[in-house]
């Protein structure tokens, strides 16, 4: 069948600079570049280019660049180039469109319409370079009241807590969706930073048990790699009910990615599809969720917080209230920008609500019901920088999960082709030649750099507000103002307009 | 033998008592069990537990070695994500028995509910098995990725169907043996009938012999069948659904 799809990108090869060394041929996992044996030059098949910049970055003579193919279609604000191309693709394949990463569409980003307060004259700012700033965060159910004896000792048995040096965690990414080296980089960074990473659904590779104290185990509908050893090795257990990139949709790890190591960790045969159904088939109600929460408590000796992760959807505040009443210690809310290794494009781009709205409405609802202290809230999807984190916490989150940001630190160029398994940066792939491109030591260093920089920025924000502890920011919406938002949006976010 | 009277104990207390008892004896008898959930959760020793009464949901979840015998019916999610060991139910089992089970075996003398064997999976020598004495509900072996499910139809009434509808929907591994007739309309789109081979009888023999010894059935009679063998069409039922 003749393909109507013209290349999305064009390779520009500077002939004066290219010495036909062929490094680009080796580096491109999508096989864009090929030797022309007759002419002794290198040619490019641009139809395969996905714009990952691997060849551009590695070219020793800087001969390569990638440009958007600006091939003209007649202007049409309705039938956009994207809309037309997607129809071509579906007409040629008959398939559901797949995408990687989070929703890239042109919806409002509320983070960018919220500004942060600072102290002036009264309640002076604090300089974080010279004065202590407390970012320590405890995630878990807090007791209704605290009694202290005459010696200052706590007289209440605290429910299990996760102790973090900063309110940031690495979000669930399974070994399978990402490479072993990527998992290891996250694990090493989490351990060194005193935070946690989530192993995702797929079990824990035996070589990562060293980092299990900084690991959150995930129990999802496929129950891959779940056994008592794994659950007890990790510091918390997260029940995954849904994720922001594909609310109401399960996950498919295609059989071709299930190699020997993945097979061992997931405990399934090599080459078998790893299918996670959309629902947990033992959960049809809040009561059923409670049953699984208490099963996991019973399994882990009541020593670990149990988290429940849901996608941000229409009735998120009622859902969250139910989750608290089911006994969860932590609720994870994943907004519609949340990332993924593979999601049906239409679902990713059209289902769910923004995390800004979700976290604000959940915090408000739980406070109104008097149950906010019974649970910690982790917001995710997506936190692009420290300002987003400050805003999320001021809207009511206890901490945030980051994933895409962490992968970008490791070299991800957000080409959105994770589902092909050909990630040229060694992240979303199981091909050993590609995996070794990501050095876990260097990767963890990059992650530590990123989080350290964000921590310092968070401290500067806090100091500017005259606050010396992240606890004083939590749910402190008076520190936020909205710009260009209508009254309804301001009401849901629980913030005033700038100038008010 | 240590007897644990479960009357007025909650599940946490029962499991604590089991762990204490398991240090002293290999045989534990739970009496007066009345709906308590999670009995035997994550237990790893080689202890034998006999339950008198009705254990609640998630009996033997994450079980990792023991043998649990129930003299009566069980409820939902028996052997949830079980790893190793044996569960023997002298009666009926509820829905989703053997959910995501990865090893060990479950023997049920009577009927089993909906979605039994859902997402069972196998890995190398660890092949889970569920043997159901009479009939099973809809969605038997749904999403099944490995292991063995056998339904024997030993006590079918007139007009009873040995399995429900959507049998093997989404199945992509493992095998279901049904001792009786399964209509085409009862099969999920992802399963096909295959002829019984010698190897199938080899797989079934130790399981059926145990079943017969536990429930006093005649092995020779049961093994006569005839069995309908159901396997998945392929390992990747939804591989062609997407545009790459």
Contacts between the chains, C-beta under 8 A, distances in Angstrom:
chain1	res1	chain2	res2	distance
A	89	B	243	5.5
A	90	B	243	6.2
A	92	B	243	8.0
A	93	B	243	4.0
A	93	B	244	7.7
A	94	B	243	7.5
A	95	B	240	7.5
A	95	B	241	6.5
A	95	B	242	4.7
A	95	B	243	3.0
A	95	B	244	7.3
A	96	B	241	5.7
A	96	B	242	5.1
A	96	B	243	6.5
A	97	B	242	7.8
A	97	B	243	5.5
A	98	B	242	4.9
A	98	B	243	6.5
A	98	B	244	6.7
A	221	B	119	7.7
A	222	B	100	7.1
A	222	B	119	6.2
A	223	B	81	5.1
A	223	B	99	7.4
A	223	B	100	3.5
A	223	B	119	6.6
A	224	B	121	8.0
A	226	B	62	7.9
A	226	B	81	5.6
A	226	B	100	7.3
A	227	B	62	6.7
A	227	B	64	7.3
A	227	B	81	7.6
A	227	B	83	5.3
A	227	B	102	7.5
A	228	B	42	4.3
A	228	B	44	7.0
A	228	B	62	5.1
A	228	B	64	6.0
A	228	B	83	7.4
A	231	B	42	8.0
A	231	B	62	7.6
A	252	B	238	6.1
A	254	B	236	6.9
A	254	B	239	6.5
A	255	B	235	5.5
A	255	B	236	5.0
A	255	B	239	7.2
A	263	B	123	7.3
A	267	B	102	5.8
A	267	B	121	6.8
A	267	B	123	4.2
A	267	B	126	7.6
A	268	B	121	5.2
A	268	B	122	7.7
A	268	B	123	6.0
A	268	B	145	6.1
A	268	B	146	6.9
A	268	B	173	7.9
A	269	B	122	6.9
A	269	B	123	6.7
A	269	B	124	7.9
A	269	B	146	6.8
A	269	B	173	6.9
A	271	B	235	6.2
A	272	B	145	6.2
A	272	B	146	7.6
A	272	B	172	6.7
A	272	B	173	5.7
A	272	B	235	5.1
A	273	B	145	7.8
A	273	B	172	5.5
A	273	B	235	6.0
A	273	B	236	4.8
A	273	B	237	7.1
A	273	B	238	7.2
A	273	B	239	7.0
A	274	B	145	8.0
A	275	B	143	6.0
A	275	B	145	7.2
A	275	B	170	6.9
A	275	B	172	6.7
A	275	B	237	7.8
A	275	B	238	7.2
A	277	B	119	7.1
A	277	B	143	5.7
A	277	B	170	7.5
A	281	B	96	5.6
A	281	B	99	6.3
A	281	B	115	5.4
A	281	B	118	5.1
A	281	B	119	7.4
A	281	B	142	7.4
A	282	B	76	7.1
A	282	B	77	5.0
A	282	B	80	6.8
A	282	B	96	5.2
A	282	B	99	5.8
A	291	B	37	6.8
A	291	B	57	6.0
A	291	B	58	6.6
A	291	B	77	7.8
A	294	B	11	8.0
A	294	B	37	7.3
A	294	B	38	7.0
A	295	B	37	7.6
A	295	B	38	5.7
A	295	B	41	6.5
A	295	B	58	5.1
A	295	B	61	5.5
A	295	B	80	7.2
A	298	B	11	6.8
A	298	B	12	6.7
A	298	B	15	6.5
A	298	B	38	4.7
A	298	B	41	4.8
A	298	B	42	7.5
A	299	B	41	5.4
A	299	B	42	4.5
A	299	B	61	7.2
A	299	B	62	5.5
A	344	B	242	7.8
A	419	B	242	7.9
A	419	B	244	7.4
A	420	B	244	6.5
